[in-house]
Amino acid sequence: MKEIVQAVLGTEVLSFFESLNLLQAFERGEFACHKCGDVITAENFRAVTRHHGGLKFSCDKNECLSSLAALEP
Ligand SMILES: [Zn+2]
């Protein structure tokens, strides 16, 4: 079963990364969209899923979101 976390914009995004102990890396811009490669920020962050033990992020472009949803588990 796929685990996709749809995040709410604003402070909940930051809480999400904080809960994974990744807030500092996020604020340094270390995460990129799995499809287009844009750096993920609080403004364009849209969704994240676990994929083969790693986290895959999607920005707010529709094509990136569809691609994330289509990843094989
Ligand atoms: Zn993207």
N, CA, C, O and the ligand as a Tripos MOL2 file, in Angstrom:
@<TRIPOS>MOLECULE
protein
  293   291    74     0     0
PROTEIN
NO_CHARGES

@<TRIPOS>ATOM
      1 N           0.8410   -1.1960    0.0000 N.3       1 MET1
      2 CA          0.0000    0.0000    0.0000 C.3       1 MET1
      3 C           0.8690    1.2360    0.0000 C.2       1 MET1
      4 O           1.8510    1.3390    0.7360 O.2       1 MET1
      5 N           0.4860    2.1580   -0.8360 N.am      2 LYS2
      6 CA          1.2910    3.3620   -0.9490 C.3       2 LYS2
      7 C           1.0130    4.3250    0.1910 C.2       2 LYS2
      8 O          -0.1190    4.4760    0.6510 O.2       2 LYS2
      9 N           2.0480    4.9470    0.6140 N.am      3 GLU3
     10 CA          1.9130    5.9060    1.7000 C.3       3 GLU3
     11 C           2.2590    7.2820    1.1630 C.2       3 GLU3
     12 O           3.4300    7.6200    0.9940 O.2       3 GLU3
     13 N           1.2560    8.0510    0.9030 N.am      4 ILE4
     14 CA          1.4940    9.4020    0.4110 C.3       4 ILE4
     15 C           0.9750   10.3880    1.4410 C.2       4 ILE4
     16 O          -0.1840   10.3420    1.8530 O.2       4 ILE4
     17 N           1.8430   11.2580    1.8330 N.am      5 VAL5
     18 CA          1.4500   12.2620    2.8030 C.3       5 VAL5
     19 C           1.1570   13.5490    2.0520 C.2       5 VAL5
     20 O           2.0520   14.1400    1.4480 O.2       5 VAL5
     21 N          -0.0490   13.9640    2.0880 N.am      6 GLN6
     22 CA         -0.4050   15.2570    1.5100 C.3       6 GLN6
     23 C          -0.2590   16.2800    2.6210 C.2       6 GLN6
     24 O          -0.9350   16.2040    3.6470 O.2       6 GLN6
     25 N           0.5990   17.2010    2.4130 N.am      7 ALA7
     26 CA          0.8650   18.1470    3.4770 C.3       7 ALA7
     27 C           0.0870   19.4310    3.2750 C.2       7 ALA7
     28 O          -0.2330   19.8250    2.1530 O.2       7 ALA7
     29 N          -0.1980   20.0500    4.3600 N.am      8 VAL8
     30 CA         -0.8680   21.3440    4.3320 C.3       8 VAL8
     31 C           0.2030   22.4260    4.3220 C.2       8 VAL8
     32 O           1.2130   22.3320    5.0200 O.2       8 VAL8
     33 N          -0.0350   23.4360    3.5310 N.am      9 LEU9
     34 CA          0.9520   24.5050    3.4440 C.3       9 LEU9
     35 C           1.0540   25.2540    4.7670 C.2       9 LEU9
     36 O           0.1070   25.2970    5.5520 O.2       9 LEU9
     37 N           2.1970   25.8270    4.9880 N.am     10 GLY10
     38 CA          2.3780   26.6280    6.1900 C.3      10 GLY10
     39 C           3.1670   25.8800    7.2440 C.2      10 GLY10
     40 O           4.0590   25.0930    6.9250 O.2      10 GLY10
     41 N           2.8400   26.1240    8.4780 N.am     11 THR11
     42 CA          3.6700   25.5880    9.5600 C.3      11 THR11
     43 C           3.6070   24.0730    9.6220 C.2      11 THR11
     44 O           4.5310   23.4450   10.1410 O.2      11 THR11
     45 N           2.5300   23.4610    9.1030 N.am     12 GLU12
     46 CA          2.4530   22.0000    9.1870 C.3      12 GLU12
     47 C           3.5170   21.3390    8.3360 C.2      12 GLU12
     48 O           3.9710   20.2380    8.6480 O.2      12 GLU12
     49 N           3.9170   22.0010    7.2680 N.am     13 VAL13
     50 CA          5.0010   21.4690    6.4510 C.3      13 VAL13
     51 C           6.2720   21.4010    7.2890 C.2      13 VAL13
     52 O           6.9940   20.4040    7.2840 O.2      13 VAL13
     53 N           6.5190   22.4810    7.9990 N.am     14 LEU14
     54 CA          7.7330   22.5240    8.8140 C.3      14 LEU14
     55 C           7.6610   21.4950    9.9370 C.2      14 LEU14
     56 O           8.6630   20.8590   10.2640 O.2      14 LEU14
     57 N           6.4750   21.3300   10.5290 N.am     15 SER15
     58 CA          6.3320   20.3310   11.5910 C.3      15 SER15
     59 C           6.5960   18.9370   11.0590 C.2      15 SER15
     60 O           7.1850   18.0970   11.7400 O.2      15 SER15
     61 N           6.1500   18.7000    9.8290 N.am     16 PHE16
     62 CA          6.3600   17.3970    9.2270 C.3      16 PHE16
     63 C           7.8530   17.0920    9.1040 C.2      16 PHE16
     64 O           8.3060   16.0120    9.4840 O.2      16 PHE16
     65 N           8.6080   18.0450    8.5750 N.am     17 PHE17
     66 CA         10.0420   17.8130    8.4250 C.3      17 PHE17
     67 C          10.7200   17.7410    9.7850 C.2      17 PHE17
     68 O          11.6690   16.9810    9.9800 O.2      17 PHE17
     69 N          10.2270   18.5360   10.7150 N.am     18 GLU18
     70 CA         10.8070   18.5030   12.0530 C.3      18 GLU18
     71 C          10.6050   17.1310   12.6770 C.2      18 GLU18
     72 O          11.4930   16.6150   13.3550 O.2      18 GLU18
     73 N           9.4290   16.5360   12.4460 N.am     19 SER19
     74 CA          9.1360   15.2400   13.0390 C.3      19 SER19
     75 C          10.0580   14.1740   12.4830 C.2      19 SER19
     76 O          10.2990   13.1600   13.1390 O.2      19 SER19
     77 N          10.5770   14.3860   11.2860 N.am     20 LEU20
     78 CA         11.5180   13.4240   10.6950 C.3      20 LEU20
     79 C          12.9620   13.8280   10.9620 C.2      20 LEU20
     80 O          13.9030   13.1900   10.4900 O.2      20 LEU20
     81 N          13.1120   14.8990   11.7260 N.am     21 ASN21
     82 CA         14.4480   15.3970   12.0240 C.3      21 ASN21
     83 C          15.1590   15.8890   10.7620 C.2      21 ASN21
     84 O          16.3810   15.7990   10.6450 O.2      21 ASN21
     85 N          14.3860   16.4010    9.8420 N.am     22 LEU22
     86 CA         14.9410   16.8240    8.5530 C.3      22 LEU22
     87 C          14.7440   18.3130    8.3030 C.2      22 LEU22
     88 O          14.9740   18.8050    7.1990 O.2      22 LEU22
     89 N          14.3160   19.0200    9.3390 N.am     23 LEU23
     90 CA         13.9710   20.4240    9.1250 C.3      23 LEU23
     91 C          15.1700   21.2380    8.6650 C.2      23 LEU23
     92 O          15.0470   22.0810    7.7760 O.2      23 LEU23
     93 N          16.3210   20.9910    9.2610 N.am     24 GLN24
     94 CA         17.5000   21.7740    8.8750 C.3      24 GLN24
     95 C          17.8920   21.5080    7.4270 C.2      24 GLN24
     96 O          18.2210   22.4330    6.6840 O.2      24 GLN24
     97 N          17.8560   20.2480    7.0350 N.am     25 ALA25
     98 CA         18.1870   19.9070    5.6470 C.3      25 ALA25
     99 C          17.1830   20.5460    4.6990 C.2      25 ALA25
    100 O          17.5460   21.0390    3.6310 O.2      25 ALA25
    101 N          15.9240   20.5320    5.1010 N.am     26 PHE26
    102 CA         14.8790   21.1520    4.2810 C.3      26 PHE26
    103 C          15.1550   22.6430    4.1200 C.2      26 PHE26
    104 O          15.0680   23.1860    3.0190 O.2      26 PHE26
    105 N          15.4870   23.2950    5.2270 N.am     27 GLU27
    106 CA         15.7260   24.7340    5.1670 C.3      27 GLU27
    107 C          16.9890   25.0640    4.3800 C.2      27 GLU27
    108 O          17.1270   26.1700    3.8580 O.2      27 GLU27
    109 N          17.9080   24.1090    4.2950 N.am     28 ARG28
    110 CA         19.1020   24.3240    3.4740 C.3      28 ARG28
    111 C          18.8350   24.0340    1.9950 C.2      28 ARG28
    112 O          19.7220   24.2070    1.1600 O.2      28 ARG28
    113 N          17.6220   23.5960    1.6720 N.am     29 GLY29
    114 CA         17.2780   23.3220    0.2900 C.3      29 GLY29
    115 C          17.8930   22.0330   -0.2330 C.2      29 GLY29
    116 O          18.2870   21.9510   -1.3960 O.2      29 GLY29
    117 N          17.9730   21.0210    0.6370 N.am     30 GLU30
    118 CA         18.6250   19.7730    0.2310 C.3      30 GLU30
    119 C          17.6810   18.7790   -0.4280 C.2      30 GLU30
    120 O          18.1170   17.7220   -0.8850 O.2      30 GLU30
    121 N          16.3940   19.1030   -0.4830 N.am     31 PHE31
    122 CA         15.4490   18.1770   -1.0980 C.3      31 PHE31
    123 C          14.9680   18.7260   -2.4340 C.2      31 PHE31
    124 O          14.6740   19.9130   -2.5760 O.2      31 PHE31
    125 N          14.8990   17.8400   -3.3900 N.am     32 ALA32
    126 CA         14.4780   18.2630   -4.7240 C.3      32 ALA32
    127 C          13.2800   17.4310   -5.1580 C.2      32 ALA32
    128 O          13.0900   16.3000   -4.7110 O.2      32 ALA32
    129 N          12.4890   18.0080   -6.0270 N.am     33 CYS33
    130 CA         11.3660   17.2880   -6.6060 C.3      33 CYS33
    131 C          11.8960   16.0710   -7.3650 C.2      33 CYS33
    132 O          12.8800   16.1720   -8.0980 O.2      33 CYS33
    133 N          11.2350   14.9080   -7.1830 N.am     34 HIS34
    134 CA         11.7260   13.6730   -7.7870 C.3      34 HIS34
    135 C          11.6700   13.7540   -9.3140 C.2      34 HIS34
    136 O          12.3880   13.0240   -9.9970 O.2      34 HIS34
    137 N          10.8180   14.6380   -9.8560 N.am     35 LYS35
    138 CA         10.6180   14.6350  -11.3020 C.3      35 LYS35
    139 C          11.3270   15.8040  -11.9890 C.2      35 LYS35
    140 O          12.1250   15.5950  -12.9030 O.2      35 LYS35
    141 N          11.0380   17.0260  -11.5530 N.am     36 CYS36
    142 CA         11.5920   18.1710  -12.2710 C.3      36 CYS36
    143 C          12.8870   18.6770  -11.6410 C.2      36 CYS36
    144 O          13.6150   19.4590  -12.2510 O.2      36 CYS36
    145 N          13.1750   18.2270  -10.4140 N.am     37 GLY37
    146 CA         14.4470   18.5980   -9.8150 C.3      37 GLY37
    147 C          14.4570   19.9440   -9.1190 C.2      37 GLY37
    148 O          15.4870   20.3660   -8.5930 O.2      37 GLY37
    149 N          13.3120   20.6250   -9.1110 N.am     38 ASP38
    150 CA         13.2430   21.8910   -8.3930 C.3      38 ASP38
    151 C          13.5010   21.6610   -6.8990 C.2      38 ASP38
    152 O          13.1070   20.6400   -6.3350 O.2      38 ASP38
    153 N          14.1590   22.6140   -6.2850 N.am     39 VAL39
    154 CA         14.3580   22.5220   -4.8440 C.3      39 VAL39
    155 C          13.0050   22.6760   -4.1460 C.2      39 VAL39
    156 O          12.2190   23.5690   -4.4610 O.2      39 VAL39
    157 N          12.7620   21.7860   -3.1970 N.am     40 ILE40
    158 CA         11.4960   21.8210   -2.4770 C.3      40 ILE40
    159 C          11.5670   22.8650   -1.3620 C.2      40 ILE40
    160 O          12.4790   22.8570   -0.5360 O.2      40 ILE40
    161 N          10.6020   23.7440   -1.3620 N.am     41 THR41
    162 CA         10.5130   24.7670   -0.3210 C.3      41 THR41
    163 C           9.1280   24.6920    0.3190 C.2      41 THR41
    164 O           8.2620   23.9410   -0.1300 O.2      41 THR41
    165 N           8.9390   25.4740    1.3630 N.am     42 ALA42
    166 CA          7.6200   25.4980    2.0090 C.3      42 ALA42
    167 C           6.5620   26.0000    1.0400 C.2      42 ALA42
    168 O           5.3790   25.7000    1.2030 O.2      42 ALA42
    169 N           6.9800   26.7640    0.0310 N.am     43 GLU43
    170 CA          6.0170   27.3260   -0.9220 C.3      43 GLU43
    171 C           5.5900   26.3060   -1.9680 C.2      43 GLU43
    172 O           4.4150   26.2540   -2.3290 O.2      43 GLU43
    173 N           6.5170   25.4960   -2.4600 N.am     44 ASN44
    174 CA          6.1340   24.5940   -3.5520 C.3      44 ASN44
    175 C           5.9680   23.1480   -3.1050 C.2      44 ASN44
    176 O           5.6050   22.2950   -3.9150 O.2      44 ASN44
    177 N           6.2260   22.8540   -1.8340 N.am     45 PHE45
    178 CA          6.0650   21.4860   -1.3540 C.3      45 PHE45
    179 C           4.6150   21.0490   -1.4800 C.2      45 PHE45
    180 O           3.6980   21.7710   -1.0920 O.2      45 PHE45
    181 N           4.4230   19.8560   -2.0290 N.am     46 ARG46
    182 CA          3.0500   19.3920   -2.2120 C.3      46 ARG46
    183 C           2.8030   18.0090   -1.6150 C.2      46 ARG46
    184 O           1.7600   17.7650   -1.0080 O.2      46 ARG46
    185 N           3.7510   17.1230   -1.7890 N.am     47 ALA47
    186 CA          3.5270   15.7770   -1.2790 C.3      47 ALA47
    187 C           4.8560   15.0550   -1.1240 C.2      47 ALA47
    188 O           5.8620   15.4160   -1.7350 O.2      47 ALA47
    189 N           4.8280   14.0320   -0.2920 N.am     48 VAL48
    190 CA          6.0160   13.2130   -0.1040 C.3      48 VAL48
    191 C           5.5650   11.7750    0.0720 C.2      48 VAL48
    192 O           4.5000   11.5150    0.6320 O.2      48 VAL48
    193 N           6.3690   10.8510   -0.4010 N.am     49 THR49
    194 CA          6.0470    9.4520   -0.1960 C.3      49 THR49
    195 C           7.3400    8.6980    0.0890 C.2      49 THR49
    196 O           8.4290    9.1440   -0.2720 O.2      49 THR49
    197 N           7.2010    7.5560    0.7380 N.am     50 ARG50
    198 CA          8.3680    6.7010    0.9420 C.3      50 ARG50
    199 C           8.4890    5.7660   -0.2470 C.2      50 ARG50
    200 O           7.5070    5.1640   -0.6800 O.2      50 ARG50
    201 N           9.6940    5.6520   -0.7690 N.am     51 HIS51
    202 CA          9.9010    4.8230   -1.9420 C.3      51 HIS51
    203 C          11.2420    4.1220   -1.7940 C.2      51 HIS51
    204 O          12.2860    4.7730   -1.7510 O.2      51 HIS51
    205 N          11.2150    2.8000   -1.7160 N.am     52 HIS52
    206 CA         12.4260    2.0090   -1.5350 C.3      52 HIS52
    207 C          13.2830    2.5540   -0.3950 C.2      52 HIS52
    208 O          14.4990    2.7020   -0.5160 O.2      52 HIS52
    209 N          12.6170    2.8430    0.6960 N.am     53 GLY53
    210 CA         13.3460    3.2510    1.8860 C.3      53 GLY53
    211 C          13.7630    4.7020    1.9050 C.2      53 GLY53
    212 O          14.2740    5.1870    2.9150 O.2      53 GLY53
    213 N          13.5520    5.4110    0.7960 N.am     54 GLY54
    214 CA         13.9000    6.8220    0.7850 C.3      54 GLY54
    215 C          12.6620    7.6810    0.6280 C.2      54 GLY54
    216 O          11.5740    7.1810    0.3380 O.2      54 GLY54
    217 N          12.8340    8.9540    0.8180 N.am     55 LEU55
    218 CA         11.7160    9.8710    0.6570 C.3      55 LEU55
    219 C          11.7490   10.4740   -0.7330 C.2      55 LEU55
    220 O          12.8010   10.8940   -1.2150 O.2      55 LEU55
    221 N          10.5920   10.5130   -1.3740 N.am     56 LYS56
    222 CA         10.4610   11.1620   -2.6810 C.3      56 LYS56
    223 C           9.5200   12.3440   -2.5160 C.2      56 LYS56
    224 O           8.4290   12.2160   -1.9600 O.2      56 LYS56
    225 N           9.9510   13.4710   -2.9980 N.am     57 PHE57
    226 CA          9.1640   14.6880   -2.8480 C.3      57 PHE57
    227 C           8.5650   15.1020   -4.1810 C.2      57 PHE57
    228 O           9.0970   14.8010   -5.2490 O.2      57 PHE57
    229 N           7.4510   15.7960   -4.0880 N.am     58 SER58
    230 CA          6.8670   16.3780   -5.2810 C.3      58 SER58
    231 C           6.5890   17.8500   -5.0420 C.2      58 SER58
    232 O           6.1070   18.2480   -3.9810 O.2      58 SER58
    233 N           6.9020   18.6480   -6.0510 N.am     59 CYS59
    234 CA          6.5390   20.0540   -5.9900 C.3      59 CYS59
    235 C           5.0720   20.1870   -6.3790 C.2      59 CYS59
    236 O           4.3570   19.1880   -6.4590 O.2      59 CYS59
    237 N           4.6290   21.3890   -6.6170 N.am     60 ASP60
    238 CA          3.2010   21.5900   -6.8270 C.3      60 ASP60
    239 C           2.7820   21.5250   -8.2880 C.2      60 ASP60
    240 O           1.6530   21.8900   -8.6160 O.2      60 ASP60
    241 N           3.6670   21.0680   -9.1760 N.am     61 LYS61
    242 CA          3.2510   20.8940  -10.5660 C.3      61 LYS61
    243 C           2.4340   19.6080  -10.6930 C.2      61 LYS61
    244 O           2.7680   18.5850  -10.0950 O.2      61 LYS61
    245 N           1.3700   19.6760  -11.4710 N.am     62 ASN62
    246 CA          0.4960   18.5200  -11.6240 C.3      62 ASN62
    247 C           1.2380   17.3030  -12.1610 C.2      62 ASN62
    248 O           1.0100   16.1810  -11.7080 O.2      62 ASN62
    249 N           2.1220   17.5230  -13.1230 N.am     63 GLU63
    250 CA          2.8080   16.3750  -13.7190 C.3      63 GLU63
    251 C           3.7220   15.6970  -12.6990 C.2      63 GLU63
    252 O           3.9150   14.4820  -12.7430 O.2      63 GLU63
    253 N           4.2680   16.4690  -11.8050 N.am     64 CYS64
    254 CA          5.1400   15.8900  -10.7760 C.3      64 CYS64
    255 C           4.3180   15.1020   -9.7680 C.2      64 CYS64
    256 O           4.7270   14.0280   -9.3260 O.2      64 CYS64
    257 N           3.1570   15.6380   -9.4060 N.am     65 LEU65
    258 CA          2.2750   14.9380   -8.4780 C.3      65 LEU65
    259 C           1.7990   13.6200   -9.0720 C.2      65 LEU65
    260 O           1.7900   12.5970   -8.3880 O.2      65 LEU65
    261 N           1.4020   13.6390  -10.3460 N.am     66 SER66
    262 CA          0.9420   12.4000  -10.9790 C.3      66 SER66
    263 C           2.0540   11.3920  -11.0230 C.2      66 SER66
    264 O           1.8360   10.2000  -10.8080 O.2      66 SER66
    265 N           3.2480   11.8680  -11.3020 N.am     67 SER67
    266 CA          4.3780   10.9750  -11.3760 C.3      67 SER67
    267 C           4.6660   10.3370  -10.0170 C.2      67 SER67
    268 O           5.0060    9.1570   -9.9340 O.2      67 SER67
    269 N           4.5260   11.1270   -8.9620 N.am     68 LEU68
    270 CA          4.7560   10.6050   -7.6170 C.3      68 LEU68
    271 C           3.7220    9.5320   -7.2910 C.2      68 LEU68
    272 O           4.0540    8.4860   -6.7330 O.2      68 LEU68
    273 N           2.4750    9.8000   -7.6410 N.am     69 ALA69
    274 CA          1.4080    8.8620   -7.3430 C.3      69 ALA69
    275 C           1.5720    7.5710   -8.1330 C.2      69 ALA69
    276 O           1.0730    6.5220   -7.7280 O.2      69 ALA69
    277 N           2.2780    7.6520   -9.2720 N.am     70 ALA70
    278 CA          2.4160    6.4880  -10.1420 C.3      70 ALA70
    279 C           3.6430    5.6470   -9.8110 C.2      70 ALA70
    280 O           3.8610    4.6070  -10.4310 O.2      70 ALA70
    281 N           4.4460    6.0800   -8.8430 N.am     71 LEU71
    282 CA          5.6460    5.3120   -8.4910 C.3      71 LEU71
    283 C           5.2570    3.9310   -8.0140 C.2      71 LEU71
    284 O           4.2860    3.7770   -7.2740 O.2      71 LEU71
    285 N           5.9890    2.9480   -8.4230 N.am     72 GLU72
    286 CA          5.7530    1.5880   -7.9230 C.3      72 GLU72
    287 C           6.1710    1.5370   -6.4720 C.2      72 GLU72
    288 O           7.1990    2.1080   -6.1070 O.2      72 GLU72
    289 N           5.3990    0.8700   -5.6390 N.am     73 PRO73
    290 CA          5.7450    0.7860   -4.2300 C.3      73 PRO73
    291 C           7.0140   -0.0390   -4.0010 C.2      73 PRO73
    292 O           7.4430   -0.2070   -2.8600 O.2      73 PRO73
    293 ZN          8.4000   19.0020   -9.7680 Zn       74 ZN74
@<TRIPOS>BOND
     1     1     2 1
     2     2     3 1
     3     3     4 2
     4     3     5 am
     5     5     6 1
     6     6     7 1
     7     7     8 2
     8     7     9 am
     9     9    10 1
    10    10    11 1
    11    11    12 2
    12    11    13 am
    13    13    14 1
    14    14    15 1
    15    15    16 2
    16    15    17 am
    17    17    18 1
    18    18    19 1
    19    19    20 2
    20    19    21 am
    21    21    22 1
    22    22    23 1
    23    23    24 2
    24    23    25 am
    25    25    26 1
    26    26    27 1
    27    27    28 2
    28    27    29 am
    29    29    30 1
    30    30    31 1
    31    31    32 2
    32    31    33 am
    33    33    34 1
    34    34    35 1
    35    35    36 2
    36    35    37 am
    37    37    38 1
    38    38    39 1
    39    39    40 2
    40    39    41 am
    41    41    42 1
    42    42    43 1
    43    43    44 2
    44    43    45 am
    45    45    46 1
    46    46    47 1
    47    47    48 2
    48    47    49 am
    49    49    50 1
    50    50    51 1
    51    51    52 2
    52    51    53 am
    53    53    54 1
    54    54    55 1
    55    55    56 2
    56    55    57 am
    57    57    58 1
    58    58    59 1
    59    59    60 2
    60    59    61 am
    61    61    62 1
    62    62    63 1
    63    63    64 2
    64    63    65 am
    65    65    66 1
    66    66    67 1
    67    67    68 2
    68    67    69 am
    69    69    70 1
    70    70    71 1
    71    71    72 2
    72    71    73 am
    73    73    74 1
    74    74    75 1
    75    75    76 2
    76    75    77 am
    77    77    78 1
    78    78    79 1
    79    79    80 2
    80    79    81 am
    81    81    82 1
    82    82    83 1
    83    83    84 2
    84    83    85 am
    85    85    86 1
    86    86    87 1
    87    87    88 2
    88    87    89 am
    89    89    90 1
    90    90    91 1
    91    91    92 2
    92    91    93 am
    93    93    94 1
    94    94    95 1
    95    95    96 2
    96    95    97 am
    97    97    98 1
    98    98    99 1
    99    99   100 2
   100    99   101 am
   101   101   102 1
   102   102   103 1
   103   103   104 2
   104   103   105 am
   105   105   106 1
   106   106   107 1
   107   107   108 2
   108   107   109 am
   109   109   110 1
   110   110   111 1
   111   111   112 2
   112   111   113 am
   113   113   114 1
   114   114   115 1
   115   115   116 2
   116   115   117 am
   117   117   118 1
   118   118   119 1
   119   119   120 2
   120   119   121 am
   121   121   122 1
   122   122   123 1
   123   123   124 2
   124   123   125 am
   125   125   126 1
   126   126   127 1
   127   127   128 2
   128   127   129 am
   129   129   130 1
   130   130   131 1
   131   131   132 2
   132   131   133 am
   133   133   134 1
   134   134   135 1
   135   135   136 2
   136   135   137 am
   137   137   138 1
   138   138   139 1
   139   139   140 2
   140   139   141 am
   141   141   142 1
   142   142   143 1
   143   143   144 2
   144   143   145 am
   145   145   146 1
   146   146   147 1
   147   147   148 2
   148   147   149 am
   149   149   150 1
   150   150   151 1
   151   151   152 2
   152   151   153 am
   153   153   154 1
   154   154   155 1
   155   155   156 2
   156   155   157 am
   157   157   158 1
   158   158   159 1
   159   159   160 2
   160   159   161 am
   161   161   162 1
   162   162   163 1
   163   163   164 2
   164   163   165 am
   165   165   166 1
   166   166   167 1
   167   167   168 2
   168   167   169 am
   169   169   170 1
   170   170   171 1
   171   171   172 2
   172   171   173 am
   173   173   174 1
   174   174   175 1
   175   175   176 2
   176   175   177 am
   177   177   178 1
   178   178   179 1
   179   179   180 2
   180   179   181 am
   181   181   182 1
   182   182   183 1
   183   183   184 2
   184   183   185 am
   185   185   186 1
   186   186   187 1
   187   187   188 2
   188   187   189 am
   189   189   190 1
   190   190   191 1
   191   191   192 2
   192   191   193 am
   193   193   194 1
   194   194   195 1
   195   195   196 2
   196   195   197 am
   197   197   198 1
   198   198   199 1
   199   199   200 2
   200   199   201 am
   201   201   202 1
   202   202   203 1
   203   203   204 2
   204   203   205 am
   205   205   206 1
   206   206   207 1
   207   207   208 2
   208   207   209 am
   209   209   210 1
   210   210   211 1
   211   211   212 2
   212   211   213 am
   213   213   214 1
   214   214   215 1
   215   215   216 2
   216   215   217 am
   217   217   218 1
   218   218   219 1
   219   219   220 2
   220   219   221 am
   221   221   222 1
   222   222   223 1
   223   223   224 2
   224   223   225 am
   225   225   226 1
   226   226   227 1
   227   227   228 2
   228   227   229 am
   229   229   230 1
   230   230   231 1
   231   231   232 2
   232   231   233 am
   233   233   234 1
   234   234   235 1
   235   235   236 2
   236   235   237 am
   237   237   238 1
   238   238   239 1
   239   239   240 2
   240   239   241 am
   241   241   242 1
   242   242   243 1
   243   243   244 2
   244   243   245 am
   245   245   246 1
   246   246   247 1
   247   247   248 2
   248   247   249 am
   249   249   250 1
   250   250   251 1
   251   251   252 2
   252   251   253 am
   253   253   254 1
   254   254   255 1
   255   255   256 2
   256   255   257 am
   257   257   258 1
   258   258   259 1
   259   259   260 2
   260   259   261 am
   261   261   262 1
   262   262   263 1
   263   263   264 2
   264   263   265 am
   265   265   266 1
   266   266   267 1
   267   267   268 2
   268   267   269 am
   269   269   270 1
   270   270   271 1
   271   271   272 2
   272   271   273 am
   273   273   274 1
   274   274   275 1
   275   275   276 2
   276   275   277 am
   277   277   278 1
   278   278   279 1
   279   279   280 2
   280   279   281 am
   281   281   282 1
   282   282   283 1
   283   283   284 2
   284   283   285 am
   285   285   286 1
   286   286   287 1
   287   287   288 2
   288   287   289 am
   289   289   290 1
   290   290   291 1
   291   291   292 2
@<TRIPOS>SUBSTRUCTURE
     1 MET1         2 RESIDUE 1 A MET
     2 LYS2         6 RESIDUE 1 A LYS
     3 GLU3        10 RESIDUE 1 A GLU
     4 ILE4        14 RESIDUE 1 A ILE
     5 VAL5        18 RESIDUE 1 A VAL
     6 GLN6        22 RESIDUE 1 A GLN
     7 ALA7        26 RESIDUE 1 A ALA
     8 VAL8        30 RESIDUE 1 A VAL
     9 LEU9        34 RESIDUE 1 A LEU
    10 GLY10       38 RESIDUE 1 A GLY
    11 THR11       42 RESIDUE 1 A THR
    12 GLU12       46 RESIDUE 1 A GLU
    13 VAL13       50 RESIDUE 1 A VAL
    14 LEU14       54 RESIDUE 1 A LEU
    15 SER15       58 RESIDUE 1 A SER
    16 PHE16       62 RESIDUE 1 A PHE
    17 PHE17       66 RESIDUE 1 A PHE
    18 GLU18       70 RESIDUE 1 A GLU
    19 SER19       74 RESIDUE 1 A SER
    20 LEU20       78 RESIDUE 1 A LEU
    21 ASN21       82 RESIDUE 1 A ASN
    22 LEU22       86 RESIDUE 1 A LEU
    23 LEU23       90 RESIDUE 1 A LEU
    24 GLN24       94 RESIDUE 1 A GLN
    25 ALA25       98 RESIDUE 1 A ALA
    26 PHE26      102 RESIDUE 1 A PHE
    27 GLU27      106 RESIDUE 1 A GLU
    28 ARG28      110 RESIDUE 1 A ARG
    29 GLY29      114 RESIDUE 1 A GLY
    30 GLU30      118 RESIDUE 1 A GLU
    31 PHE31      122 RESIDUE 1 A PHE
    32 ALA32      126 RESIDUE 1 A ALA
    33 CYS33      130 RESIDUE 1 A CYS
    34 HIS34      134 RESIDUE 1 A HIS
    35 LYS35      138 RESIDUE 1 A LYS
    36 CYS36      142 RESIDUE 1 A CYS
    37 GLY37      146 RESIDUE 1 A GLY
    38 ASP38      150 RESIDUE 1 A ASP
    39 VAL39      154 RESIDUE 1 A VAL
    40 ILE40      158 RESIDUE 1 A ILE
    41 THR41      162 RESIDUE 1 A THR
    42 ALA42      166 RESIDUE 1 A ALA
    43 GLU43      170 RESIDUE 1 A GLU
    44 ASN44      174 RESIDUE 1 A ASN
    45 PHE45      178 RESIDUE 1 A PHE
    46 ARG46      182 RESIDUE 1 A ARG
    47 ALA47      186 RESIDUE 1 A ALA
    48 VAL48      190 RESIDUE 1 A VAL
    49 THR49      194 RESIDUE 1 A THR
    50 ARG50      198 RESIDUE 1 A ARG
    51 HIS51      202 RESIDUE 1 A HIS
    52 HIS52      206 RESIDUE 1 A HIS
    53 GLY53      210 RESIDUE 1 A GLY
    54 GLY54      214 RESIDUE 1 A GLY
    55 LEU55      218 RESIDUE 1 A LEU
    56 LYS56      222 RESIDUE 1 A LYS
    57 PHE57      226 RESIDUE 1 A PHE
    58 SER58      230 RESIDUE 1 A SER
    59 CYS59      234 RESIDUE 1 A CYS
    60 ASP60      238 RESIDUE 1 A ASP
    61 LYS61      242 RESIDUE 1 A LYS
    62 ASN62      246 RESIDUE 1 A ASN
    63 GLU63      250 RESIDUE 1 A GLU
    64 CYS64      254 RESIDUE 1 A CYS
    65 LEU65      258 RESIDUE 1 A LEU
    66 SER66      262 RESIDUE 1 A SER
    67 SER67      266 RESIDUE 1 A SER
    68 LEU68      270 RESIDUE 1 A LEU
    69 ALA69      274 RESIDUE 1 A ALA
    70 ALA70      278 RESIDUE 1 A ALA
    71 LEU71      282 RESIDUE 1 A LEU
    72 GLU72      286 RESIDUE 1 A GLU
    73 PRO73      290 RESIDUE 1 A PRO
    74 ZN74       293 GROUP 0 **** ****
